[in-house]
Amino acid sequence: MTTKTKKIISIVVGAVPAAMVLMSGIMKLTLNPKMVEGLTQGGFGSYIQLFGAIEIVSLILFFIPKTKKIGFYLLLSYLGGAMSVELGHGVAPMSIPILILLWISFFLDDKQNFIKSTNA
């Protein structure tokens, strides 16, 4: 597979979770009633807009080439926390497919991120 093909696949695979995270962030920022209801029941009512801002900022960082790595780690952290809350409350973990697609996209974009450094 050529580098150009891998880059295209990485962008396409990354676009799906990006759209979902963007939609979730916008719904939180605009205080969508269903989002507010669900997060308030989980005890996060006062942090809804903060969560939306974190999602959008992390996503922006993920798509800027120079900050892709930090955006990736921020998204992983955020979605990992979301997954643990979902599992703890007995809700189907919707963050798992998003996490999987982000990992695939990041891996296809640059395998150097997964190679052990020999510099100590």
N, C-alpha and C positions, 0 to 999 in steps of 0.2 A: 504494500500500500504506500502510495507516495505521501510526502509531507503535506501537500496541498489537500489531498483527500482526507487525511487524518484531521487537518484543521477544520475542514468543512463539517465532518462528522461531529467533531468536538463542539462546534458552534450549534449545530442542530440539536444534539443531545443536551447541551446546556440551556438551550432556549426553552425547553419544556418546563424544567423546574424553575427557571428564571421567571417565566410567565406566572407560574403558580405563586411564587414568593412575592412577586410584584403585586399581584391581585390581593393577596393576603395583607400585605403592608398597606395598600391603599384602603382596603376595607377597615383596617384598624385605625388609620389616620382619620378617616371620615366618620368613624364611630358607627359603622353599620350595625343596625339593631340585633341581627342574629349573632354577629361577632361579639358584640357587647354582652349579650345574654350568656353566651357560652363561656367567655372568659371571666365574667362576673361570678358565675356558678363555680368556676375553678379557683376563685379567690384572687384573680388578677385584675379586677375592675379598675383600679387606680393606675395601672401601668399600660393600658391598652394602646394609647397613642405612642408611648415610648417604645413599645414592642414594634409597632408599625414603622417608626423611624429607624430603628435598628435594622429591621429587615431590608428596607430600601437602601440605606447607606451601605450595608454589607453587600448587597447586590450590585450597587454602582461600583464599589471597589473591586468586586469579582470581574467585572467586564472592562476595567481599565488594565491594559497589559502590565504596567509597572506595579500595580497593587493587586494583581490577580490572586497571588498567594495569600495575602492577608485577608482579602475578601472571602476566599475559599475557607480559611480557618474560622473566620467569624460566622459564616453561614453554617459550617459544620457544628460549631459550638451552639449556636442558636437552635438549630434543628435537632441536635442531640438532646438539648434541654426540653424541647417541645415533645420529642419522642418519649422521654422519661415521664413527663407529666401525663401524656396520653395513656401510656401503659399503666401508670399509677392510678389513673381514674377509670380504668377499664374501657377506654375508648379505643376504637380501631386506630392504630398509629399511621396517620396519613403522611407523616414526615419521612417514613422509611423509603418509599419510592423516590422521593425528592432527593434524599441523601445518596441513594444508589446512583441516580442519574448525574448528580454533581460529581461524584467520585469518578465515574466513567469519563465525563467531559474533561475533568482536570487531568486524568491519566493520559487521555488521547492528546491533549494539548501539549504536554511536555513531560515525558517519562523521566527526565532528570530529577523531578520532584520526588521520585520513588527510589532513586539509587542512593545507596549508603555512601556517605562521604568518607574518604580515607583520611582526611585532614582532622587531626585531633586538637 
